[in-house]
Amino acid sequence: MRMYQHEMKMNLKSLVIWTVCVGGLCFGCILLYSSLEDSLQEIADAYANMGAMSMAFGMDKMSLATLTGFYATEVALMHGLGGAMFAAILGSSILSKEEAGHTAEFLNTLPVSRKSILLQKYVALVSNLLIFNLICVTCYLIGFVTMGEEIPGREMAMYHGAICLMQIEIGTICFLLSAFSKRIQIGAGLGITIFLYAVDVMCRIIPALEDAKYITPFYYSNAPDIFTKSEIDGKLLGIGVVVTVISLFIAGVKYCKKDIAS
């Protein structure tokens, strides 16, 4: 497990920065709710009548005038997108950095198989995402308690479970990208994330693109949908799991047969 420990140590700074930035920003927004509460009713009414844009961001389903609605439409958006970007950065660099940094030759002289290297790096990727989400969710729960608001436990548990799986799916897709590349492809990873988020927004606005929901993990992890229905779309979640497993499998096959440059 030395490779796993090494990866956790190497990514510790990134984990701390992203957790503080995303978790701290969302926590601060929860605390700011009390100072905005009086004016949010008018804002909520205006946003609810924005037609397609209201549908895209779930403001036609939930009101900003409640902390739960504010959390589902605003805070959850920042957490989901920020976490997905963190997953993309980790996934797109964790394998290819060995070739990009010219450390692959040393790594391959160690008595560790490529399969073991790949699995330990992937477990480190997933571990970082789990720790990120655990700390962030703890901060959000503290925010609800500090505000004296009732915690929607069932909805929050389902949402954060779905958003964690979404981040793992994106991280795994970028992990696959890293297996095929000889360079760190952070730009491509972030591009994939933004593209998938844009697809989610567009398929909610444009009826002709509704079937695009099957290709974006942002759809099944949408907070307003989960908070209003108290359920997750099982079919879309299943597709996400399948995409994750297939991406990991292909990454493993490619990395184990790859001619790695020193």
C-alpha positions as CSV (number, residue, x, y, z in Angstrom):
1,M,0.0,0.0,0.0
2,R,3.0,2.3,-0.2
3,M,1.8,3.7,-3.6
4,Y,-1.6,4.5,-2.1
5,Q,0.1,6.3,0.9
6,H,2.4,8.2,-1.5
7,E,-0.5,9.3,-3.6
8,M,-2.5,10.4,-0.6
9,K,0.5,12.4,0.7
10,M,1.1,14.0,-2.8
11,N,-2.5,15.0,-3.1
12,L,-2.9,16.3,0.4
13,K,-2.3,19.9,-0.4
14,S,-4.8,19.8,-3.3
15,L,-7.3,18.1,-1.1
16,V,-7.0,20.7,1.6
17,I,-7.2,23.6,-0.9
18,W,-10.3,22.3,-2.7
19,T,-12.0,21.3,0.6
20,V,-11.4,24.7,2.2
21,C,-12.4,26.6,-0.9
22,V,-15.6,24.6,-1.8
23,G,-16.7,23.6,1.7
24,G,-15.8,27.0,3.1
25,L,-17.6,28.9,0.4
26,C,-20.8,26.8,0.7
27,F,-20.7,26.9,4.5
28,G,-20.4,30.7,4.3
29,C,-23.4,30.9,2.0
30,I,-25.5,28.9,4.5
31,L,-24.5,31.3,7.3
32,L,-25.3,34.3,5.0
33,Y,-28.8,33.1,4.5
34,S,-30.1,34.8,7.6
35,S,-29.0,38.3,6.4
36,L,-30.5,37.6,3.0
37,E,-33.8,36.0,4.2
38,D,-35.9,39.2,4.1
39,S,-35.0,40.0,0.5
40,L,-34.9,36.4,-0.9
41,Q,-38.7,36.2,-1.2
42,E,-38.8,38.8,-3.9
43,I,-35.8,37.3,-5.6
44,A,-37.4,33.9,-5.4
45,D,-40.6,35.2,-7.1
46,A,-38.6,36.8,-9.8
47,Y,-36.4,33.7,-10.5
48,A,-39.5,31.5,-10.5
49,N,-40.9,33.4,-13.5
50,M,-37.8,33.2,-15.6
51,G,-39.1,30.4,-17.7
52,A,-36.5,28.0,-19.1
53,M,-33.8,29.4,-16.9
54,S,-35.8,28.6,-13.8
55,M,-36.2,25.1,-15.0
56,A,-32.5,24.7,-15.7
57,F,-31.5,25.6,-12.2
58,G,-34.5,24.0,-10.4
59,M,-35.9,27.4,-9.2
60,D,-39.3,26.4,-10.6
61,K,-39.4,23.5,-8.1
62,M,-37.9,25.0,-4.9
63,S,-38.0,28.5,-3.4
64,L,-35.0,30.5,-2.4
65,A,-37.0,31.8,0.5
66,T,-36.4,28.7,2.5
67,L,-32.9,27.5,3.7
68,T,-33.6,24.1,2.2
69,G,-34.5,25.6,-1.2
70,F,-31.6,27.9,-1.0
71,Y,-29.3,25.0,-0.2
72,A,-30.7,22.8,-3.1
73,T,-30.6,25.5,-5.8
74,E,-27.5,27.5,-4.8
75,V,-25.2,25.8,-2.4
76,A,-25.6,22.3,-4.0
77,L,-24.7,23.8,-7.4
78,M,-21.4,25.2,-6.0
79,H,-20.6,21.9,-4.2
80,G,-21.4,19.7,-7.1
81,L,-19.6,21.7,-9.8
82,G,-16.6,22.4,-7.5
83,G,-16.3,18.7,-6.5
84,A,-16.6,17.6,-10.1
85,M,-13.7,19.9,-11.1
86,F,-11.6,18.6,-8.2
87,A,-12.3,15.0,-9.4
88,A,-11.4,15.9,-13.0
89,I,-8.1,17.4,-11.9
90,L,-7.2,14.4,-9.8
91,G,-8.2,11.8,-12.4
92,S,-6.6,13.5,-15.4
93,S,-3.2,13.6,-13.7
94,I,-2.8,10.7,-11.4
95,L,-1.5,8.2,-14.0
96,S,0.0,10.4,-16.7
97,K,2.1,12.5,-14.2
98,E,4.6,9.6,-14.0
99,E,5.5,10.0,-17.7
100,A,5.1,13.8,-17.7
101,G,7.5,14.0,-14.7
102,H,9.9,11.4,-16.0
103,T,9.5,9.2,-12.9
104,A,8.0,6.2,-14.8
105,E,11.3,4.5,-15.2
106,F,12.0,4.5,-11.5
107,L,8.4,3.4,-10.7
108,N,8.6,0.4,-13.1
109,T,11.8,-0.8,-11.4
110,L,10.0,-1.4,-8.1
111,P,8.7,-4.9,-7.3
112,V,5.1,-3.7,-7.9
113,S,2.9,-4.8,-10.8
114,R,1.3,-2.3,-13.1
115,K,-2.1,-3.6,-12.0
116,S,-1.3,-2.9,-8.4
117,I,0.0,0.6,-9.2
118,L,-3.2,1.3,-11.1
119,L,-5.5,0.0,-8.4
120,Q,-3.7,1.8,-5.6
121,K,-3.8,5.1,-7.6
122,Y,-7.5,4.6,-8.3
123,V,-8.3,3.9,-4.6
124,A,-6.3,7.1,-3.7
125,L,-8.5,9.0,-6.2
126,V,-11.7,7.7,-4.6
127,S,-10.4,8.2,-1.1
128,N,-9.7,11.8,-1.8
129,L,-13.2,12.4,-3.1
130,L,-14.8,10.6,-0.2
131,I,-12.8,12.7,2.3
132,F,-13.6,15.9,0.4
133,N,-17.3,15.1,0.6
134,L,-17.3,13.9,4.2
135,I,-15.7,17.1,5.4
136,C,-17.9,19.4,3.2
137,V,-21.1,17.6,4.4
138,T,-20.0,18.0,8.0
139,C,-19.6,21.7,7.5
140,Y,-23.0,22.0,5.8
141,L,-24.7,20.1,8.7
142,I,-23.0,22.4,11.2
143,G,-24.3,25.3,9.1
144,F,-27.9,24.1,9.4
145,V,-27.5,23.5,13.1
146,T,-26.0,27.0,13.6
147,M,-28.9,28.5,11.7
148,G,-31.4,26.6,13.9
149,E,-33.0,25.0,10.9
150,E,-34.3,21.5,10.6
151,I,-32.0,19.2,8.6
152,P,-33.7,17.4,5.7
153,G,-31.8,14.3,6.5
154,R,-33.2,11.9,3.9
155,E,-32.9,14.3,1.0
156,M,-29.4,15.4,2.0
157,A,-28.2,11.8,2.4
158,M,-29.6,10.9,-1.1
159,Y,-28.2,14.0,-2.7
160,H,-24.7,13.7,-1.3
161,G,-24.6,10.0,-2.1
162,A,-25.6,10.8,-5.7
163,I,-23.1,13.7,-6.0
164,C,-20.3,11.6,-4.6
165,L,-21.0,8.9,-7.2
166,M,-21.2,11.6,-9.9
167,Q,-17.7,12.9,-8.9
168,I,-16.3,9.4,-8.9
169,E,-17.8,8.8,-12.4
170,I,-16.1,12.0,-13.7
171,G,-12.9,11.2,-11.9
172,T,-12.9,7.7,-13.4
173,I,-13.5,9.1,-17.0
174,C,-10.6,11.4,-16.5
175,F,-8.6,8.5,-15.0
176,L,-9.2,6.7,-18.3
177,L,-8.0,9.8,-20.2
178,S,-4.9,9.8,-18.0
179,A,-4.2,6.2,-18.9
180,F,-4.1,7.0,-22.6
181,S,-2.1,10.2,-22.3
182,K,1.6,10.8,-21.8
183,R,1.0,14.3,-20.5
184,I,-1.1,15.7,-17.7
185,Q,-4.5,16.6,-19.3
186,I,-6.0,18.9,-16.7
187,G,-7.5,21.2,-19.3
188,A,-9.2,18.3,-21.1
189,G,-10.5,17.0,-17.8
190,L,-12.0,20.3,-16.8
191,G,-13.4,20.6,-20.3
192,I,-15.2,17.3,-20.0
193,T,-16.7,18.4,-16.7
194,I,-17.9,21.7,-18.0
195,F,-19.3,20.0,-21.2
196,L,-21.2,17.5,-19.1
197,Y,-22.6,20.2,-16.9
198,A,-23.6,22.3,-20.0
199,V,-25.4,19.2,-21.4
200,D,-27.4,18.9,-18.2
201,V,-28.5,22.5,-18.4
202,M,-29.4,22.3,-22.1
203,C,-31.4,19.1,-21.9
204,R,-33.5,20.8,-19.2
205,I,-34.2,23.8,-21.3
206,I,-34.5,22.3,-24.8
207,P,-37.1,19.5,-25.1
208,A,-35.5,18.1,-28.2
209,L,-32.3,17.4,-26.2
210,E,-34.0,15.7,-23.3
211,D,-32.4,12.3,-24.1
212,A,-29.0,13.9,-23.5
213,K,-29.7,13.3,-19.8
214,Y,-28.5,9.7,-20.3
215,I,-24.9,10.9,-21.0
216,T,-24.4,13.4,-18.2
217,P,-24.0,12.4,-14.5
218,F,-25.1,15.9,-13.5
219,Y,-28.7,14.9,-14.3
220,Y,-29.1,12.1,-11.8
221,S,-27.3,14.1,-9.1
222,N,-29.4,17.3,-9.5
223,A,-30.3,18.6,-6.0
224,P,-33.7,20.2,-6.8
225,D,-34.9,17.0,-8.4
226,I,-33.8,14.9,-5.4
227,F,-35.1,17.3,-2.8
228,T,-38.5,17.6,-4.4
229,K,-39.0,13.9,-5.3
230,S,-37.1,12.3,-2.4
231,E,-35.7,9.8,-4.8
232,I,-32.9,9.3,-7.3
233,D,-33.5,8.2,-10.9
234,G,-32.3,4.5,-10.7
235,K,-31.9,4.1,-14.4
236,L,-29.6,7.1,-14.8
237,L,-27.7,6.1,-11.7
238,G,-27.2,2.6,-13.1
239,I,-25.9,4.0,-16.3
240,G,-23.4,6.1,-14.3
241,V,-22.2,3.0,-12.4
242,V,-21.8,1.1,-15.7
243,V,-19.8,4.0,-17.3
244,T,-17.6,4.1,-14.2
245,V,-16.9,0.4,-14.2
246,I,-16.2,0.3,-18.0
247,S,-14.0,3.3,-17.8
248,L,-11.9,1.8,-15.0
249,F,-11.7,-1.5,-16.9
250,I,-10.5,0.1,-20.2
251,A,-8.0,2.2,-18.2
252,G,-6.6,-0.9,-16.6
253,V,-6.3,-2.8,-19.9
254,K,-4.6,0.2,-21.5
255,Y,-2.2,1.0,-18.7
256,C,-1.1,-2.6,-18.2
257,K,-0.2,-2.9,-22.0
258,K,1.0,0.6,-22.4
259,D,4.5,1.4,-23.6
260,I,5.4,3.8,-20.9
261,A,8.0,6.4,-21.7
262,S,10.6,7.0,-19.1
